[in-house]
Amino acid sequence: MELNSIKPADGAKHYKRRVGRGIGSGLGKTAGRGHKGQKSRAGGYHKVGFEGGQMPMQRRLPKRGFKSALLKFNAEVTLSALNLLEVSDIDLAVLKQAGLVGELAKVVKIIKTGEVTKAFKLNGIGATASAKVAIEAAGGSVA
């Protein structure tokens, strides 16, 4: 192989379409823009979602619902995820280090999904009523 014999694979290169270069090019006269209208003219531009002056979709539809910005600070951990931890004393730092909750999390709650086999002591972490019963039945405690 020589440097002068290297070329791109077949179909890898596409020639730029040259519009408005005469009738023989197949894109002469209107240059593929059709006839008249805003989109046919130079500088013909409108914002995304603009509907020609008609009331746009995002303004026609009713406002609905609310999503709190504070939810990003809340996190949930399942009982089955707790079983994967080697430590028995669990607090927020341990859960962050294990990657079970995000770095932004400030409030963590244990939910009852799966079974707990080890005795865990929770410090500064909440638990649902059924999760608390399961943890205490396994010999752990929720503080």
DSSP file (Angstrom, degrees, kcal/mol; ACC not computed):
  #  RESIDUE AA STRUCTURE BP1 BP2  ACC     N-H-->O    O-->H-N    N-H-->O    O-->H-N    TCO  KAPPA ALPHA  PHI   PSI    X-CA   Y-CA   Z-CA
    1    1 A M              0   0    0      0, 0.0     2,-0.3     0, 0.0     3,-0.0   0.000 360.0 360.0 360.0 134.1    0.0    0.0    0.0
    2    2 A E    >   -     0   0    0      1,-0.1     3,-1.4     0, 0.0     4,-0.5  -0.827 360.0-115.3-117.3 158.1    1.3    3.4   -0.9
    3    3 A L  G >  S+     0   0    0     -2,-0.3     3,-0.9     1,-0.3    -1,-0.1   0.842 115.6  56.1 -61.1 -32.9    0.1    6.8    0.2
    4    4 A N  G 3  S+     0   0    0      1,-0.2    -1,-0.3     3,-0.0     0, 0.0   0.580 103.4  54.9 -78.8  -6.6   -1.0    7.7   -3.3
    5    5 A S  G <  S+     0   0    0     -3,-1.4     2,-0.4     2,-0.0    -1,-0.2   0.487  81.7 106.5-101.6  -3.9   -3.3    4.6   -3.5
    6    6 A I    <   +     0   0    0     -3,-0.9    -3,-0.0    -4,-0.5     0, 0.0  -0.606  42.0 157.9 -78.7 129.9   -5.3    5.4   -0.4
    7    7 A K        -     0   0    0     -2,-0.4     3,-0.1     3,-0.0    -2,-0.0  -0.983  44.0 -89.3-146.9 157.2   -8.9    6.5   -1.1
    8    8 A P        -     0   0    0      0, 0.0     3,-0.1     0, 0.0     5,-0.1  -0.211  54.3 -90.4 -63.9 157.5  -12.1    6.6    0.9
    9    9 A A    >   -     0   0    0      1,-0.1     3,-2.1     2,-0.1     4,-0.4  -0.264  55.6 -82.9 -64.0 154.6  -14.5    3.7    0.7
   10   10 A D  T 3  S+     0   0    0      1,-0.3    -1,-0.1     2,-0.1    -3,-0.0  -0.390 117.7  15.5 -61.4 131.0  -17.1    3.7   -2.0
   11   11 A G  T 3  S+     0   0    0      2,-0.2    -1,-0.3    -2,-0.1    -2,-0.1   0.389  96.1 105.5  87.1  -3.4  -20.2    5.7   -1.0
   12   12 A A  S <  S+     0   0    0     -3,-2.1     2,-0.4     1,-0.0    -2,-0.1   0.805  72.7  58.1 -79.2 -28.6  -18.3    7.4    1.9
   13   13 A K        -     0   0    0     -4,-0.4     2,-0.4    -5,-0.1    -2,-0.2  -0.857  66.3-166.8-106.3 135.7  -18.0   10.7    0.1
   14   14 A H        -     0   0    0     -2,-0.4     2,-0.3     3,-0.0     3,-0.0  -0.973  21.4-124.9-121.0 134.7  -21.0   12.7   -1.1
   15   15 A Y        -     0   0    0     -2,-0.4     2,-0.2     1,-0.1     3,-0.0  -0.567  32.6-107.2 -78.6 140.0  -20.7   15.7   -3.5
   16   16 A K        -     0   0    0     -2,-0.3     2,-0.4     1,-0.1    -1,-0.1  -0.440  34.8-114.4 -67.1 134.4  -22.2   18.9   -2.3
   17   17 A R        -     0   0    0     -2,-0.2     2,-0.8     1,-0.1    -1,-0.1  -0.590  25.0-150.6 -73.3 122.5  -25.4   19.7   -4.1
   18   18 A R        -     0   0    0     -2,-0.4     3,-0.4     7,-0.1     2,-0.2  -0.841  18.9-167.7 -98.7 106.5  -24.9   22.9   -6.2
   19   19 A V        +     0   0    0     -2,-0.8     9,-0.2     1,-0.2    10,-0.1  -0.593  60.5  25.9 -96.4 155.0  -28.2   24.6   -6.5
   20   20 A G  S    S+     0   0    0      7,-3.2     8,-0.2    -2,-0.2    -1,-0.2   0.832  79.3 124.5  69.0  33.7  -29.2   27.5   -8.8
   21   21 A R  S    S-     0   0    0     -3,-0.4     7,-0.2     1,-0.4     3,-0.2  -0.100  76.9 -69.6-117.8  34.1  -26.6   26.7  -11.4
   22   22 A G    > > -     0   0    0      5,-0.2     3,-1.1     1,-0.1     5,-0.5  -0.122  55.1 -71.5 103.4 163.4  -28.8   26.3  -14.5
   23   23 A I  G > 5S+     0   0    0      1,-0.3     3,-1.2     2,-0.2     5,-0.3   0.798 120.7  63.4 -64.3 -32.6  -31.4   24.0  -15.9
   24   24 A G  G 3 5S+     0   0    0      1,-0.3    -1,-0.3    -3,-0.2    -2,-0.1   0.709  92.7  63.7 -68.6 -19.9  -29.0   21.2  -16.7
   25   25 A S  G < 5S-     0   0    0     -3,-1.1    -1,-0.3    -4,-0.1    -2,-0.2   0.683 104.5-125.7 -78.1 -16.2  -28.1   20.7  -13.0
   26   26 A G  T < 5S+     0   0    0     -3,-1.2    -3,-0.1    -4,-0.3    -2,-0.1   0.335 100.0  72.3  85.5  -8.3  -31.7   19.6  -12.2
   27   27 A L      < +     0   0    0     -5,-0.5    -7,-3.2    -9,-0.2    -6,-0.4  -0.281  69.5 122.8-132.3  47.1  -31.8   22.3   -9.5
   28   28 A G    >   +     0   0    0     -5,-0.3     3,-2.5    -8,-0.2     2,-0.5  -0.137  60.2  22.3 -91.3-166.9  -32.0   25.5  -11.6
   29   29 A K  T 3  S+     0   0    0      1,-0.3    -2,-0.0     2,-0.1    -7,-0.0  -0.247 137.6  17.4  48.6 -96.1  -34.6   28.3  -11.5
   30   30 A T  T >  S-     0   0    0     -2,-0.5     3,-1.5     1,-0.0    -1,-0.3   0.515  97.4-134.2 -85.2  -2.7  -36.2   27.9   -8.1
   31   31 A A  T <   -     0   0    0     -3,-2.5    -2,-0.1     1,-0.3    -3,-0.1   0.829  66.2 -54.5  57.9  37.4  -33.2   25.8   -6.8
   32   32 A G  T 3  S+     0   0    0     -4,-0.5    -1,-0.3    -6,-0.1    -3,-0.1   0.595 116.2 109.4  78.0  10.2  -35.4   23.2   -5.1
   33   33 A R  S <  S-     0   0    0     -3,-1.5    -2,-0.1     1,-0.3     2,-0.1   0.496  71.4-137.4 -97.3  -4.0  -37.3   25.8   -3.1
   34   34 A G        -     0   0    0      6,-0.1     2,-0.4     5,-0.0    -1,-0.3  -0.377  42.6 -43.0  77.4-163.6  -40.7   25.5   -4.9
   35   35 A H  S    S-     0   0    0     -2,-0.1     5,-0.1     1,-0.0    -5,-0.0  -0.883  91.5 -33.4-110.8 135.3  -42.7   28.7   -5.7
   36   36 A K  S    S+     0   0    0     -2,-0.4     4,-0.1     4,-0.1     3,-0.1   0.367  78.4  98.2  53.3 175.5  -43.4   31.7   -3.5
   37   37 A G  S >> S-     0   0    0      1,-0.1     3,-1.2     2,-0.1     4,-0.6  -0.033  85.1 -70.2  93.6 164.0  -43.8   31.8    0.2
   38   38 A Q  G >4 S+     0   0    0      1,-0.3     3,-1.0     2,-0.2    -1,-0.1   0.862 127.9  54.1 -59.6 -40.1  -41.5   32.6    3.2
   39   39 A K  G 34 S+     0   0    0      1,-0.2    -1,-0.3    -3,-0.1    -2,-0.1   0.657 102.8  58.4 -73.4 -14.0  -39.4   29.4    2.8
   40   40 A S  G <4 S+     0   0    0     -3,-1.2    -1,-0.2    -4,-0.1     2,-0.2   0.661  94.9  81.0 -86.2 -15.1  -38.6   30.2   -0.8
   41   41 A R  S X< S-     0   0    0     -3,-1.0     3,-2.0    -4,-0.6     2,-0.2  -0.582  90.0-100.0 -98.1 153.6  -37.1   33.6   -0.1
   42   42 A A  T 3  S+     0   0    0      1,-0.3     3,-0.1    -2,-0.2    -1,-0.1  -0.478 113.3  18.8 -64.8 134.3  -33.6   34.5    1.1
   43   43 A G  T 3  S+     0   0    0      1,-0.3     2,-0.7    -2,-0.2    -1,-0.3   0.544  83.3 155.8  79.5   5.9  -33.7   35.2    4.8
   44   44 A G    <   +     0   0    0     -3,-2.0     2,-0.3    -6,-0.1    -1,-0.3  -0.559  21.7 151.2 -68.4 112.3  -37.0   33.3    5.1
   45   45 A Y        +     0   0    0     -2,-0.7     2,-0.3    -3,-0.1    -6,-0.0  -0.992  25.1 175.2-147.7 145.2  -36.9   32.3    8.7
   46   46 A H        -     0   0    0     -2,-0.3     3,-0.1     4,-0.0    -2,-0.0  -0.983  37.0 -95.9-148.1 158.7  -39.2   31.6   11.6
   47   47 A K    >   -     0   0    0     -2,-0.3     3,-2.0     1,-0.1     2,-0.2  -0.263  51.1 -88.0 -69.2 158.0  -38.7   30.4   15.2
   48   48 A V  T 3  S+     0   0    0      1,-0.3    -1,-0.1     3,-0.0     3,-0.1  -0.513 119.1  21.0 -64.0 129.7  -39.1   26.7   16.1
   49   49 A G  T 3  S+     0   0    0      1,-0.3     2,-0.3    -2,-0.2     8,-0.3   0.383  87.5 142.6  89.7  -3.9  -42.7   26.1   16.9
   50   50 A F    <   -     0   0    0     -3,-2.0    -1,-0.3     1,-0.1     5,-0.1  -0.557  31.5-169.5 -72.5 131.7  -43.9   29.2   15.0
   51   51 A E    >   -     0   0    0      3,-0.5     3,-1.3    -2,-0.3    -1,-0.1  -0.159  55.1 -86.0-118.4  37.9  -47.2   28.5   13.2
   52   52 A G  T 3  S-     0   0    0      1,-0.3     3,-0.1     2,-0.0    -2,-0.1   0.754  91.2 -47.9  71.3  24.1  -47.5   31.5   11.0
   53   53 A G  T 3  S+     0   0    0      1,-0.4    -1,-0.3     0, 0.0     2,-0.0   0.156 106.0 128.7  99.4 -18.8  -49.2   33.6   13.6
   54   54 A Q  S <  S-     0   0    0     -3,-1.3    -3,-0.5     1,-0.1    -1,-0.4  -0.385  80.7 -84.6 -63.3 149.3  -51.7   31.0   14.6
   55   55 A M        -     0   0    0     -3,-0.1    -1,-0.1     1,-0.1     5,-0.1  -0.409  58.0-117.8 -58.9 118.3  -51.7   30.4   18.4
   56   56 A P    >>  -     0   0    0      0, 0.0     4,-1.7     0, 0.0     3,-1.5  -0.139  16.1-110.9 -66.3 157.6  -48.9   28.0   18.9
   57   57 A M  H 3> S+     0   0    0     -8,-0.3     4,-1.9     1,-0.3     3,-0.2   0.868 115.3  55.8 -54.1 -44.2  -49.4   24.5   20.3
   58   58 A Q  H 34 S+     0   0    0      1,-0.2    -1,-0.3     2,-0.2    -3,-0.0   0.694 113.1  42.8 -69.0 -16.0  -47.6   25.2   23.6
   59   59 A R  H <4 S+     0   0    0     -3,-1.5    -1,-0.2     1,-0.1    -2,-0.2   0.675 110.0  56.0 -97.8 -21.9  -49.9   28.2   24.3
   60   60 A R  H  < S+     0   0    0     -4,-1.7    -2,-0.2    -3,-0.2    -3,-0.1   0.848  94.2  78.9 -75.4 -34.2  -53.1   26.4   23.1
   61   61 A L  S  < S-     0   0    0     -4,-1.9     2,-0.1    -5,-0.2     3,-0.1  -0.471  89.3-108.9 -78.7 145.9  -52.7   23.5   25.6
   62   62 A P        -     0   0    0      0, 0.0     2,-0.2     0, 0.0    -1,-0.1  -0.373  31.3-108.8 -71.9 150.6  -53.6   24.0   29.2
   63   63 A K        +     0   0    0     -4,-0.1     2,-0.4    -2,-0.1    -4,-0.0  -0.571  46.4 179.1 -74.8 142.7  -51.0   24.2   31.9
   64   64 A R        -     0   0    0     -2,-0.2    -3,-0.0     1,-0.1     0, 0.0  -0.986  29.1  -5.5-152.3 135.1  -51.0   21.1   34.0
   65   65 A G        -     0   0    0     -2,-0.4     2,-0.3     1,-0.1    -1,-0.1   0.047  55.9-117.5  80.2 175.3  -49.1   19.7   37.0
   66   66 A F        -     0   0    0      2,-0.0     2,-0.5     0, 0.0    -1,-0.1  -0.962  11.0-159.6-155.7 135.1  -46.1   20.7   38.9
   67   67 A K        -     0   0    0     -2,-0.3     2,-0.1     3,-0.0    -2,-0.0  -0.968  24.7-130.6-122.4 116.7  -42.7   19.1   39.5
   68   68 A S    >   -     0   0    0     -2,-0.5     3,-0.9     1,-0.1     4,-0.2  -0.379   0.5-146.4 -67.8 137.1  -40.8   20.3   42.5
   69   69 A A  G >  S+     0   0    0      1,-0.2     3,-0.8     2,-0.1    -1,-0.1   0.654  96.8  68.1 -73.7 -16.1  -37.2   21.3   42.0
   70   70 A L  G >  S+     0   0    0      1,-0.2     3,-1.9     2,-0.1    -1,-0.2   0.621  75.4  84.5 -79.8 -12.0  -36.4   19.9   45.4
   71   71 A L  G X  S+     0   0    0     -3,-0.9     3,-1.7     1,-0.3    -1,-0.2   0.764  75.6  70.6 -63.2 -24.1  -37.1   16.3   44.4
   72   72 A K  G <  S+     0   0    0     -3,-0.8    -1,-0.3     1,-0.3    -2,-0.1   0.684  93.9  56.8 -67.2 -14.8  -33.5   16.0   43.1
   73   73 A F  G <  S+     0   0    0     -3,-1.9    33,-3.5    32,-0.1    34,-2.2   0.486  95.2  81.8 -92.3  -3.8  -32.4   16.1   46.8
   74   74 A N  E <   +a  107   0A   0     -3,-1.7     2,-0.3    -4,-0.2    34,-0.2  -0.746  57.0 178.6-101.3 149.2  -34.5   13.0   47.7
   75   75 A A  E     -a  108   0A   0     32,-2.0    34,-1.8    -2,-0.3     2,-0.4  -0.988  17.1-145.8-147.5 156.1  -33.5    9.4   47.1
   76   76 A E  E     -a  109   0A   0     -2,-0.3     2,-0.4    32,-0.2    34,-0.2  -0.943   9.1-169.1-122.2 145.0  -34.9    5.9   47.7
   77   77 A V  E     -a  110   0A   0     32,-2.2    34,-2.6    -2,-0.4     2,-0.1  -1.000  16.6-136.7-132.5 135.4  -33.0    2.7   48.5
   78   78 A T  E  >  -a  111   0A   0     -2,-0.4     4,-1.5    32,-0.2    34,-0.2  -0.463  21.1-118.0 -88.1 162.0  -34.5   -0.7   48.5
   79   79 A L  H  > S+     0   0    0     32,-1.1     4,-1.5    34,-0.4    35,-0.2   0.883 116.3  55.7 -63.9 -38.0  -34.0   -3.4   51.1
   80   80 A S  H  4 S+     0   0    0     33,-1.9     4,-0.5     1,-0.2    -1,-0.2   0.842 105.7  52.0 -65.3 -31.1  -32.4   -5.7   48.5
   81   81 A A  H >4 S+     0   0    0     32,-0.3     3,-0.9     1,-0.2     4,-0.3   0.846 104.5  56.9 -71.5 -33.0  -29.9   -2.9   47.7
   82   82 A L  H >< S+     0   0    0     -4,-1.5     3,-1.7     1,-0.2    -2,-0.2   0.864  96.6  64.0 -64.0 -35.1  -29.0   -2.7   51.4
   83   83 A N  T 3< S+     0   0    0     -4,-1.5    -1,-0.2     1,-0.3    -2,-0.2   0.757  92.4  64.1 -60.6 -24.1  -28.1   -6.4   51.4
   84   84 A L  T <  S+     0   0    0     -3,-0.9    -1,-0.3    -4,-0.5     2,-0.2   0.682  84.7  94.2 -74.3 -17.1  -25.3   -5.7   49.0
   85   85 A L    <   -     0   0    0     -3,-1.7    10,-0.0    -4,-0.3     5,-0.0  -0.500  62.6-154.7 -79.5 144.8  -23.5   -3.5   51.5
   86   86 A E  S    S+     0   0    0     -2,-0.2    -1,-0.1     2,-0.0     2,-0.1   0.762  71.2  81.1 -86.3 -26.7  -20.8   -5.0   53.7
   87   87 A V        -     0   0    0      1,-0.1    -2,-0.1     2,-0.1     3,-0.1  -0.421  60.7-157.0 -83.1 156.5  -21.1   -2.5   56.6
   88   88 A S  S    S+     0   0    0      1,-0.1    33,-3.1    -2,-0.1     2,-0.7   0.737  78.9  71.0-102.5 -29.4  -23.8   -2.7   59.3
   89   89 A D  E    S-c  121   0B   0     31,-0.2     2,-0.5    33,-0.1    33,-0.2  -0.810  72.4-170.4 -88.9 116.2  -23.8    1.0   60.4
   90   90 A I  E     +c  122   0B   0     31,-2.9    33,-2.9    -2,-0.7     2,-0.2  -0.924  16.5 152.0-117.7 127.8  -25.4    2.9   57.5
   91   91 A D     >  -     0   0    0     -2,-0.5     4,-1.9    31,-0.2     3,-0.2  -0.777  59.9 -82.8-135.3-174.9  -25.7    6.6   57.0
   92   92 A L  H  > S+     0   0    0     31,-0.4     4,-2.2    -2,-0.2     5,-0.2   0.875 124.8  53.7 -60.9 -40.7  -25.9    9.0   54.1
   93   93 A A  H  > S+     0   0    0      1,-0.2     4,-2.4     2,-0.2    -1,-0.2   0.884 107.5  51.1 -63.3 -39.2  -22.1    9.0   53.4
   94   94 A V  H  > S+     0   0    0     -3,-0.2     4,-1.9     1,-0.2    -1,-0.2   0.913 110.6  48.6 -64.6 -42.8  -22.0    5.2   53.2
   95   95 A L  H  X>S+     0   0    0     -4,-1.9     5,-2.0     2,-0.2     6,-1.0   0.878 112.4  48.1 -66.5 -37.8  -24.8    5.1   50.7
   96   96 A K  H ><5S+     0   0    0     -4,-2.2     3,-0.7     1,-0.2    -2,-0.2   0.910 111.2  50.6 -67.3 -41.7  -23.2    7.8   48.5
   97   97 A Q  H 3<5S+     0   0    0     -4,-2.4    -2,-0.2     1,-0.2    -1,-0.2   0.853 110.2  49.8 -65.4 -34.5  -19.8    6.0   48.6
   98   98 A A  H 3<5S-     0   0    0     -4,-1.9    -1,-0.2    -5,-0.2    -2,-0.2   0.611 113.1-121.1 -78.9 -12.4  -21.5    2.8   47.6
   99   99 A G  T <<5S+     0   0    0     -3,-0.7    -3,-0.2    -4,-0.6    -2,-0.1   0.657  77.5 123.9  81.8  15.8  -23.2    4.6   44.7
  100  100 A L  S   <S+     0   0    0     -5,-2.0     2,-0.3    -6,-0.2    -4,-0.2   0.756  76.3  29.9 -80.5 -24.5  -26.8    3.7   45.9
  101  101 A V  S    S-     0   0    0     -6,-1.0    -2,-0.2    -9,-0.1   -26,-0.1  -0.923  92.9-100.0-129.5 159.1  -27.8    7.4   46.0
  102  102 A G    >   -     0   0    0     -2,-0.3     3,-0.9     1,-0.1    -2,-0.1  -0.222  32.1-110.0 -73.5 165.5  -26.7   10.4   44.0
  103  103 A E  T 3  S+     0   0    0      1,-0.2    -1,-0.1    -7,-0.1    -7,-0.1   0.776 116.8  55.4 -66.5 -26.9  -24.2   13.0   45.2
  104  104 A L  T 3  S+     0   0    0    -32,-0.1    -1,-0.2   -30,-0.1   -32,-0.0   0.649  80.1 120.0 -80.7 -14.3  -27.0   15.6   45.5
  105  105 A A    <   +     0   0    0     -3,-0.9   -31,-0.2     1,-0.2   -32,-0.1  -0.217  24.2 160.9 -60.4 135.0  -29.1   13.5   47.8
  106  106 A K        +     0   0    0    -33,-3.5     2,-0.5     1,-0.3   -32,-0.2   0.597  67.3  47.6-120.4 -31.4  -29.9   15.0   51.2
  107  107 A V  E     -a   74   0A   0    -34,-2.2   -32,-2.0    18,-0.1     2,-0.4  -0.967  67.5-176.8-118.7 122.6  -32.9   13.0   52.3
  108  108 A V  E     -a   75   0A   0     -2,-0.5    18,-2.1    16,-0.3     2,-0.4  -0.946   4.3-171.0-121.8 140.0  -32.9    9.2   51.9
  109  109 A K  E     -ab  76 126A   0    -34,-1.8   -32,-2.2    -2,-0.4     2,-0.5  -0.993  18.6-135.3-130.8 137.9  -35.7    6.7   52.6
  110  110 A I  E     -ab  77 127A   0     16,-2.3    18,-2.4    -2,-0.4     2,-0.3  -0.775  23.8-162.7 -89.4 130.3  -35.5    2.9   52.7
  111  111 A I  E     -a   78   0A   0    -34,-2.6     2,-1.5    -2,-0.5   -32,-1.1  -0.847  26.2-109.4-114.6 153.8  -38.5    1.2   51.0
  112  112 A K        +     0   0    0     -2,-0.3     2,-0.4   -34,-0.2   -34,-0.1  -0.614  62.7 133.3 -87.9  88.1  -39.6   -2.4   51.3
  113  113 A T        -     0   0    0     -2,-1.5   -33,-1.9   -36,-0.1   -34,-0.4  -0.957  68.7  -5.6-131.9 115.3  -38.7   -4.0   48.0
  114  114 A G  S    S-     0   0    0     -2,-0.4     2,-0.3   -35,-0.2   -35,-0.1  -0.475  94.5 -63.6  94.0-172.5  -37.0   -7.3   48.5
  115  115 A E        -     0   0    0     -2,-0.2     2,-0.5   -36,-0.1   -32,-0.2  -0.816  32.8-138.4-116.1 153.8  -35.8   -9.0   51.7
  116  116 A V        +     0   0    0     -2,-0.3   -36,-0.1     1,-0.1   -37,-0.0  -0.954  21.5 172.0-112.4 131.0  -33.3   -8.0   54.3
  117  117 A T        +     0   0    0     -2,-0.5     2,-0.2   -37,-0.1    -1,-0.1   0.662  58.8  61.6-110.5 -23.2  -31.0  -10.8   55.7
  118  118 A K  S    S-     0   0    0     21,-0.0     2,-0.7     1,-0.0    22,-0.2  -0.598  86.6-105.4-103.8 165.7  -28.5   -8.9   57.8
  119  119 A A        -     0   0    0     -2,-0.2     2,-0.4    20,-0.2    20,-0.1  -0.821  42.2-173.2 -90.5 118.5  -28.9   -6.6   60.9
  120  120 A F        -     0   0    0     -2,-0.7    21,-2.4    15,-0.3     2,-0.6  -0.882  19.7-150.9-114.2 144.7  -28.5   -3.0   59.9
  121  121 A K  E     -cd  89 141B   0    -33,-3.1   -31,-2.9    -2,-0.4     2,-0.5  -0.961  18.1-154.9-112.6 113.8  -28.3    0.1   62.0
  122  122 A L  E     -cd  90 142B   0     19,-2.8    21,-2.2    -2,-0.6     2,-0.5  -0.766   7.8-167.9 -93.8 128.9  -29.7    3.2   60.1
  123  123 A N  S    S-     0   0    0    -33,-2.9   -31,-0.4    -2,-0.5     3,-0.1  -0.961  72.7 -13.0-117.9 116.3  -28.4    6.6   61.2
  124  124 A G  S    S+     0   0    0     -2,-0.5     2,-0.4     1,-0.2   -16,-0.3   0.720 105.8 116.0  71.4  20.9  -30.2    9.7   59.9
  125  125 A I        -     0   0    0    -35,-0.2    -1,-0.2   -18,-0.1   -16,-0.2  -0.983  57.1-138.2-125.2 133.1  -32.1    7.7   57.2
  126  126 A G  E     -b  109   0A   0    -18,-2.1   -16,-2.3    -2,-0.4     2,-0.3  -0.335  15.6-164.0 -83.2 168.2  -35.8    7.3   57.1
  127  127 A A  E     -b  110   0A   0    -18,-0.3   -16,-0.2    -2,-0.1    15,-0.0  -0.991  24.3-108.7-150.1 147.2  -37.7    4.1   56.4
  128  128 A T     >  -     0   0    0    -18,-2.4     4,-2.6    -2,-0.3     5,-0.2  -0.306  41.7-104.2 -69.0 163.7  -41.3    3.3   55.4
  129  129 A A  H  > S+     0   0    0      1,-0.2     4,-1.8     2,-0.2     5,-0.1   0.906 122.0  44.9 -59.4 -44.0  -43.4    1.6   58.1
  130  130 A S  H  > S+     0   0    0      1,-0.2     4,-1.9     2,-0.2    -1,-0.2   0.851 112.9  51.1 -71.2 -32.9  -43.2   -1.8   56.4
  131  131 A A  H  > S+     0   0    0    -21,-0.2     4,-2.5     2,-0.2    -2,-0.2   0.888 108.2  52.9 -68.4 -38.1  -39.4   -1.5   55.8
  132  132 A K  H  X S+     0   0    0     -4,-2.6     4,-2.4     1,-0.2     5,-0.2   0.912 108.6  49.5 -62.9 -42.6  -38.9   -0.5   59.4
  133  133 A V  H  X S+     0   0    0     -4,-1.8     4,-2.0    -5,-0.2    -1,-0.2   0.917 112.0  48.7 -61.9 -43.6  -40.7   -3.7   60.5
  134  134 A A  H  X S+     0   0    0     -4,-1.9     4,-1.2     2,-0.2    -2,-0.2   0.900 112.0  48.2 -64.9 -41.5  -38.6   -5.8   58.2
  135  135 A I  H  <>S+     0   0    0     -4,-2.5     5,-2.6     1,-0.2   -15,-0.3   0.912 113.7  46.3 -65.9 -43.1  -35.3   -4.3   59.4
  136  136 A E  H ><5S+     0   0    0     -4,-2.4     3,-1.0     1,-0.2    -1,-0.2   0.818 107.7  57.3 -70.8 -29.8  -36.2   -4.7   63.1
  137  137 A A  H 3<5S+     0   0    0     -4,-2.0    -1,-0.2     1,-0.2    -2,-0.2   0.810 104.4  53.1 -68.5 -28.4  -37.3   -8.3   62.4
  138  138 A A  T 3<5S-     0   0    0     -4,-1.2    -1,-0.2    -3,-0.2    -2,-0.2   0.411 129.7 -97.3 -85.3   1.7  -33.8   -9.0   61.1
  139  139 A G  T < 5S+     0   0    0     -3,-1.0    -3,-0.2     1,-0.2   -20,-0.2   0.532  86.0 119.9  98.2   6.9  -32.3   -7.6   64.3
  140  140 A G      < -     0   0    0     -5,-2.6     2,-0.3   -22,-0.2    -1,-0.2  -0.226  49.0-137.0 -94.1-174.4  -31.5   -4.1   63.0
  141  141 A S  E     -d  121   0B   0    -21,-2.4   -19,-2.8    -3,-0.1     2,-0.5  -0.990   4.0-142.6-146.1 154.1  -32.6   -0.7   64.1
  142  142 A V  E      d  122   0B   0     -2,-0.3   -19,-0.1   -21,-0.2   -16,-0.1  -0.972 360.0 360.0-119.1 119.1  -33.8    2.6   62.6
  143  143 A A              0   0    0    -21,-2.2   -20,-0.1    -2,-0.5    -1,-0.1   0.403 360.0 360.0-111.4 360.0  -32.6    5.8   64.4
